[in-house]
Amino acid sequence: MSQGQEVKTRPMSITQLSMYQKCGVQYEFRYAMGIKIPPGVQQIRGSAVHRSIAYNYRQKIGSKEDLPPDVLKDVAAQAVDESFAGEVLLQEEEETVGVAKLRDATKDTVVGMTQVYREKLSPQIQPVAVEEHVTVTPDPKLYPRALTGIEDLVDSNRIVHDTKTAAKKPNADAADKSQQLTMYSILEKARSGQAPAGLALDTLIETASGNRSVDVQVTQRTAEDANRLLLRLTTALHGIEAGVFIPTNPENWWCSQKWCGYYRICPYVRH
């Protein structure tokens, strides 16, 4: 199957939608042309924390007990080591620091975030599903293609969680506006046969000064919310299938070498 044919048949994810909304050219590089870039330090940080959380929750489904903090910190640290053993996309200022120092600093951050999560949030949660990969085919009148995604966590209260890492506290309405959580509501209904009782945005925060905390926002979604997301997906799909990949406004903060891995090869920006 050619890359173009795959684009026209590939199930749509919220990651794809968000990228297309942010910058059509970025979507074209990644999904239409199949150009993958190595992870940056921020991606490594987020994935390492996710690995330690998932490692704990998978065993907690049966054991009903959290693993000791040191075990989870070791899992997070190992994830960082494995990522830095491969290719890493470094920014100019990061290149001057050096890979070894960046790795150690990243490890300190993910270990600290893992400990905060283990102490403040994990004891309150009993998981029933962890990183479930779900694919659903909606009513073709609402959306003509399959949807797919991975639910971070479903707890015993039927609340679906999305875990993020950040350098500052999210806006107070972040969970209410989250497309990811709306997609989770669709996927969870397909997975379990019923809509989730709630949706939670769990954000692990480490500020520039090194302070760490957890922010939790709980929200709800209705059938109308799901339909609005399907409308957004359908509109994006029309553009993708027509080969319309509009570059983002260069004034947007993410249109920079620091925040876009494709910046160096983008024909629309000043180099």
C-alpha positions as MATLAB code, in Angstrom:
seq = 'MSQGQEVKTRPMSITQLSMYQKCGVQYEFRYAMGIKIPPGVQQIRGSAVHRSIAYNYRQKIGSKEDLPPDVLKDVAAQAVDESFAGEVLLQEEEETVGVAKLRDATKDTVVGMTQVYREKLSPQIQPVAVEEHVTVTPDPKLYPRALTGIEDLVDSNRIVHDTKTAAKKPNADAADKSQQLTMYSILEKARSGQAPAGLALDTLIETASGNRSVDVQVTQRTAEDANRLLLRLTTALHGIEAGVFIPTNPENWWCSQKWCGYYRICPYVRH';
ca = [
       0.000    0.000    0.000;
       1.376    3.417   -0.961;
       1.776    6.215    1.578;
      -1.066    8.133   -0.083;
      -3.425    5.135    0.048;
      -2.537    4.546    3.687;
      -3.436    8.143    4.541;
      -6.893    7.580    3.032;
      -7.553    4.388    5.012;
      -5.661    4.892    8.286;
      -7.872    5.118   11.424;
      -7.907    8.648   12.796;
      -6.522    9.428   16.249;
      -6.719   12.531   18.389;
      -2.960   12.928   17.942;
      -3.438   13.194   14.190;
      -6.307   15.655   14.535;
      -4.368   17.873   16.945;
      -1.339   17.915   14.669;
      -3.433   18.752   11.603;
      -5.159   21.560   13.505;
      -1.861   22.934   14.760;
       0.008   22.783   11.439;
      -1.063   21.030    8.266;
       2.526   20.893    7.006;
       3.643   19.101   10.151;
       0.880   16.554    9.537;
       1.985   16.200    5.907;
       5.586   15.478    6.933;
       4.575   12.926    9.571;
       1.585   11.105    8.117;
       1.424   11.832    4.370;
       5.187   11.586    3.763;
       6.004    9.221    6.628;
       8.920   11.305    7.952;
       9.555   10.467   11.594;
      11.793   12.503   13.853;
      13.604   11.377   17.008;
      11.999   12.273   20.347;
      12.983   15.468   22.080;
      13.764   15.823   25.772;
      10.185   16.771   26.650;
       8.783   13.716   24.873;
      11.264   11.480   26.656;
      10.248   13.001   29.987;
       6.545   12.390   29.393;
       6.938    8.836   28.110;
       9.227    7.841   31.002;
       6.711    9.049   33.586;
       3.918    7.265   31.732;
       5.895    4.028   31.726;
       6.380    4.038   35.488;
       2.708    4.854   36.112;
       1.509    2.123   33.751;
       3.964   -0.375   35.270;
       2.466    0.244   38.690;
      -1.164    0.203   37.629;
      -0.953   -2.983   35.579;
       0.057   -4.979   38.615;
      -2.292   -3.025   40.885;
      -5.336   -4.318   38.963;
      -4.738   -7.675   40.632;
      -2.703   -6.800   43.730;
      -4.788   -3.766   44.798;
      -1.523   -2.328   46.156;
       0.914    0.245   44.800;
       4.523   -0.750   44.271;
       7.137    0.949   46.488;
       8.225    4.395   45.255;
      11.821    3.282   44.687;
      10.687    0.560   42.284;
       8.703    3.029   40.208;
      11.528    5.566   40.231;
      13.863    2.877   38.890;
      11.408    2.119   36.074;
      11.255    5.805   35.134;
      15.027    6.204   35.271;
      15.566    3.134   33.101;
      13.124    4.516   30.530;
      15.189    7.704   30.306;
      18.425    5.736   29.889;
      16.904    3.653   27.085;
      15.645    6.728   25.250;
      18.969    8.554   25.484;
      20.753    5.424   24.262;
      19.043    6.063   20.914;
      18.799    9.186   18.795;
      17.515   12.313   20.545;
      16.478   15.567   18.884;
      18.360   18.317   20.706;
      17.830   22.063   20.517;
      20.754   24.450   20.091;
      20.886   25.361   23.761;
      20.643   21.680   24.712;
      23.546   20.759   22.449;
      25.785   23.113   24.421;
      24.802   21.369   27.668;
      25.750   17.906   26.426;
      23.855   14.628   26.220;
      25.095   13.210   29.520;
      24.036   16.247   31.564;
      20.696   16.414   29.768;
      20.088   12.744   30.461;
      20.864   13.140   34.147;
      18.693   16.261   34.456;
      15.822   14.527   32.663;
      16.215   11.533   34.933;
      16.041   13.747   38.025;
      12.836   15.325   36.733;
      11.023   12.084   35.874;
      12.100   10.425   39.116;
      10.800   13.419   41.071;
       7.523   13.506   39.169;
       7.074    9.775   39.630;
       7.535   10.110   43.373;
       5.023   12.965   43.605;
       2.483   10.979   41.600;
       3.057    7.878   43.728;
       2.626    9.822   46.971;
      -0.257   12.147   46.108;
      -2.390   10.477   43.449;
      -1.741    6.785   42.934;
      -2.985    5.663   46.394;
      -6.419    7.136   45.587;
      -6.854    5.163   42.353;
      -7.786    1.532   41.772;
      -7.281    0.785   38.064;
      -9.424   -1.582   36.000;
      -7.819   -0.909   32.581;
      -4.381    0.472   31.702;
      -3.219    1.720   28.309;
      -6.035   -0.039   26.476;
      -5.781    0.282   22.696;
      -9.306    0.816   21.382;
     -10.572    1.122   17.809;
     -14.166    2.057   17.090;
     -16.182    2.617   13.922;
     -18.738    5.385   14.518;
     -21.998    5.806   12.643;
     -20.810    6.571    9.076;
     -23.306    9.417    8.954;
     -21.302   11.070   11.736;
     -17.784   10.019   10.725;
     -16.812    7.799    7.764;
     -13.673    6.173    9.140;
     -12.486    4.218   12.164;
     -11.184    6.039   15.241;
      -8.360    4.716   17.368;
      -6.540    5.617   20.557;
      -4.951    4.402   23.774;
      -6.752    5.168   27.024;
      -4.186    5.949   29.719;
      -6.237    4.658   32.635;
      -9.764    3.678   33.635;
     -10.377    3.472   37.379;
     -12.909    1.516   39.438;
     -15.237    4.520   39.526;
     -15.392    4.427   35.706;
     -13.383    7.621   35.408;
     -10.985    7.771   32.468;
      -7.693    9.561   33.184;
      -5.310   11.403   30.889;
      -1.902   12.035   32.458;
       0.275   14.932   31.323;
       3.575   16.486   32.376;
       4.031   20.257   32.307;
       6.150   23.158   33.511;
       3.184   25.080   34.904;
      -0.354   24.523   36.135;
      -2.855   24.121   33.282;
      -5.674   26.595   32.751;
      -8.727   26.023   34.939;
     -10.791   24.939   31.924;
      -8.145   22.664   30.391;
     -10.084   19.467   31.102;
     -13.351   20.945   29.837;
     -11.713   21.886   26.528;
      -9.596   18.763   26.098;
     -10.216   16.992   22.786;
      -8.241   14.053   24.165;
     -10.768   13.542   26.950;
     -13.666   13.822   24.506;
     -12.044   11.097   22.403;
     -11.577    9.012   25.546;
     -15.297    9.251   26.225;
     -15.985    7.837   22.747;
     -13.386    5.075   23.085;
     -14.481    4.074   26.584;
     -18.102    3.693   25.519;
     -16.890    1.365   22.753;
     -14.585   -0.551   25.104;
     -16.938   -1.105   28.030;
     -20.345   -0.590   26.473;
     -21.180    2.425   28.588;
     -20.142    6.041   28.765;
     -17.565    6.879   31.458;
     -18.811    8.310   34.736;
     -16.254   11.079   34.417;
     -13.001   12.182   32.834;
      -9.889   13.394   34.640;
      -6.905   15.414   33.514;
      -4.002   14.590   35.844;
      -1.067   16.962   35.337;
       2.339   16.415   36.903;
       4.048   19.786   37.221;
       7.670   20.753   37.677;
       8.214   24.507   37.595;
      11.378   26.267   36.457;
      12.356   26.621   40.129;
      12.036   22.859   40.659;
       8.776   22.784   42.626;
       6.707   19.681   41.887;
       2.978   19.173   42.306;
      -0.074   17.386   40.908;
      -3.111   19.140   39.444;
      -6.334   17.160   38.912;
      -9.316   18.419   36.929;
     -12.459   16.312   36.576;
     -14.978   16.910   33.824;
     -17.869   15.328   31.912;
     -18.837   14.825   28.275;
     -22.251   14.507   26.626;
     -23.305   12.862   23.375;
     -23.384   16.346   21.852;
     -19.743   16.865   22.842;
     -18.823   13.627   21.082;
     -20.731   14.654   17.960;
     -18.936   18.002   17.864;
     -15.585   16.222   17.959;
     -16.718   13.918   15.153;
     -17.613   17.009   13.142;
     -14.120   18.384   13.690;
     -12.648   15.032   12.643;
     -14.785   14.934    9.513;
     -13.769   18.454    8.490;
     -10.089   17.605    9.011;
     -10.522   14.391    7.043;
     -11.915   16.289    4.049;
      -8.799   18.466    4.012;
      -6.423   15.530    4.420;
      -8.040   13.506    1.644;
      -7.928   16.565   -0.637;
      -4.215   17.018    0.094;
      -4.733   20.379    1.766;
      -1.924   20.913    4.288;
      -1.965   24.552    5.373;
       1.125   25.810    7.242;
       0.524   27.365   10.616;
       0.823   31.082   11.253;
       4.575   31.708   11.770;
       3.687   33.956   14.719;
       2.428   30.929   16.681;
       4.789   29.973   19.490;
       5.027   26.354   18.348;
       6.368   27.439   14.927;
       9.985   27.406   16.046;
      12.956   25.102   16.102;
      12.433   24.568   19.816;
       8.876   23.258   19.530;
       8.699   21.689   16.060;
      10.950   18.830   15.046;
      10.238   19.515   11.370;
      11.252   23.167   11.564;
      14.658   22.535   10.031;
      13.169   21.033    6.862;
      10.048   23.183    6.574;
       9.981   25.224    3.332;
       7.656   27.849    4.837;
       9.902   29.238    7.579;
      12.929   31.513    7.643;
      16.056   29.544    8.436;
];
